[in-house]
Amino acid sequence: MKQHHRIFGVFFIFALTMGALLSRLPDLQFEFGLTEGQLGLLLLTMSVGALLGLTVSSPLIERLGARKTAFITVFGASLCYLAIPFMPSALLAAPFFFIAGIFAGALEINVNLETDRHEAVLGYRIMSRAHGMWSLGFFVTAFIAAGVRQLGISPELHIFGALVVAGIAGYFVFSKIENAPHRPDSHAGDMPLVAFPTIGLLPLCLIGAAPLLVEGGGIDWSAIYMRDVFDASPFLGGMSITVFSLFMALARIFMDPVVDRYSPRIVAGTLLAIAALGLVIVGVAPNPYVALFGFVLMGLGCSSVYPLAVSAAAQRTDRPASVNVASLGQMTFVVFFAGPPLLGFVAQSFGIRMSYFAILPLLIAALLVIRALAPKPVPLVTEPEPLSPHG
């Protein structure tokens, strides 16, 4: 197995366990006796943990290396996911959401940084494919969850099974991960203890945040939307996450050559427009099958925008790449967790259909700053200048 394929495996395996938990949110909501707003608050604890992990973990990741970080973050978070359905109340489950968020934030830095460095070694884009493995993992676990929920299998047994599979696969995939070499044009400065975004990075943060809010709405709330709006069966409701994840994965896996041909700016702008159309369709859908088509468009639309923002951040030379990736991550990955709780409050106050319309302003804002991405294909690595005869 090639080294960058092992990083793909980290994306995929983590998505298996995280997706197993998120696919059971309708069941956890019922078991804990939560309203949409209260479920949103519970998810917000994971957002706070992710913010902490993204903010302070960069120096520790550099010290531990990619392999140890993969083991610690994936299995640390997965054990927290397993503990959550065993808790008798949401209050006791909240600390596990928080700790899982810390691990997820650190993992986000690790896998994105390694993927960017492998791109420089390989000489071609793999960032969208790497994130495609994340989406593929969500598709697999969502497809399984749709059947598991229909059969009435408990969340405890379901998530335990996902952890066992992830543990076996992770042992073989993670054990031989080696650190990718730093980019030759990377910043060699010291790692700060806390990573905050610079002014120049803020447009990329906005571009990266928009699709993650769409993703959060598609993964966290779609099954609840299908249940509440159409009284869909557990299987049909679960298909909303399944089709969203499938088309998101397919787009990401095949998008890198498209970006190389047409440019990050054109691809990202087109995808954001497709995501906006999908949100509108879900918001006005007269039946569950039209809604499923809307979730397909949402999955396509938010597929490769975030990977493009990550690549652009990692290639900036004003600070070490891991700091810029962490800064982008703390602004965007938190939206993935913080957005769904906010959508929950919108759903409780104005109806769950309106929560999908609430995402549109962020997509429009991202389109307004799309110029932060390159207008045409750019080389993935800058060749170092040759030394003079005098060295």
Secondary structure as the mmCIF struct_conf table of DSSP 4:
data_model
#
loop_
_struct_conf.conf_type_id
_struct_conf.id
_struct_conf.beg_label_comp_id
_struct_conf.beg_label_asym_id
_struct_conf.beg_label_seq_id
_struct_conf.end_label_comp_id
_struct_conf.end_label_asym_id
_struct_conf.end_label_seq_id
HELX_RH_AL_P HELX_RH_AL_P1 GLN A 3 LEU A 22
TURN_TY1_P TURN_TY1_P1 SER A 23 ARG A 24
HELX_RH_AL_P HELX_RH_AL_P2 LEU A 25 PHE A 32
TURN_TY1_P TURN_TY1_P2 GLY A 33 GLY A 33
HELX_RH_AL_P HELX_RH_AL_P3 GLU A 36 VAL A 56
HELX_RH_AL_P HELX_RH_AL_P4 SER A 58 LEU A 64
HELX_RH_AL_P HELX_RH_AL_P5 ALA A 66 ALA A 83
HELX_RH_3T_P HELX_RH_3T_P1 ILE A 84 PHE A 86
BEND BEND1 MET A 87 SER A 89
HELX_RH_AL_P HELX_RH_AL_P6 ALA A 90 LEU A 122
TURN_TY1_P TURN_TY1_P3 GLY A 123 GLY A 123
BEND BEND2 TYR A 124 TYR A 124
HELX_RH_AL_P HELX_RH_AL_P7 MET A 127 GLN A 150
TURN_TY1_P TURN_TY1_P4 LEU A 151 GLY A 152
HELX_RH_AL_P HELX_RH_AL_P8 PRO A 155 PHE A 174
TURN_TY1_P TURN_TY1_P5 SER A 175 LYS A 176
HELX_LH_PP_P HELX_LH_PP_P1 ASN A 179 ARG A 183
TURN_TY1_P TURN_TY1_P6 PRO A 184 ASP A 185
BEND BEND3 SER A 186 SER A 186
HELX_LH_PP_P HELX_LH_PP_P2 GLY A 189 PRO A 192
BEND BEND4 LEU A 193 VAL A 194
HELX_RH_3T_P HELX_RH_3T_P2 ILE A 199 LEU A 201
HELX_RH_AL_P HELX_RH_AL_P9 LEU A 202 ASP A 220
BEND BEND5 TRP A 221 TRP A 221
HELX_RH_AL_P HELX_RH_AL_P10 SER A 222 PHE A 230
HELX_RH_AL_P HELX_RH_AL_P11 PRO A 234 TYR A 262
HELX_RH_AL_P HELX_RH_AL_P12 PRO A 264 VAL A 284
BEND BEND6 PRO A 286 ASN A 287
HELX_RH_AL_P HELX_RH_AL_P13 PRO A 288 GLY A 301
TURN_TY1_P TURN_TY1_P7 CYS A 302 CYS A 302
BEND BEND7 SER A 303 SER A 304
HELX_RH_AL_P HELX_RH_AL_P14 VAL A 305 ALA A 314
TURN_TY1_P TURN_TY1_P8 GLN A 315 GLN A 315
BEND BEND8 ASP A 318 ARG A 319
HELX_RH_AL_P HELX_RH_AL_P15 ALA A 321 PHE A 350
HELX_RH_AL_P HELX_RH_AL_P16 ILE A 352 PHE A 357
TURN_TY1_P TURN_TY1_P9 ALA A 358 ILE A 359
HELX_RH_AL_P HELX_RH_AL_P17 LEU A 360 LEU A 368
TURN_TY1_P TURN_TY1_P10 VAL A 369 VAL A 369
HELX_RH_3T_P HELX_RH_3T_P3 ILE A 370 ALA A 372
BEND BEND9 LEU A 373 LEU A 373
BEND BEND10 PRO A 375 LYS A 376
BEND BEND11 LEU A 380 VAL A 381
HELX_LH_PP_P HELX_LH_PP_P3 THR A 382 SER A 388
TURN_TY1_P TURN_TY1_P11 PRO A 389 HIS A 390
#
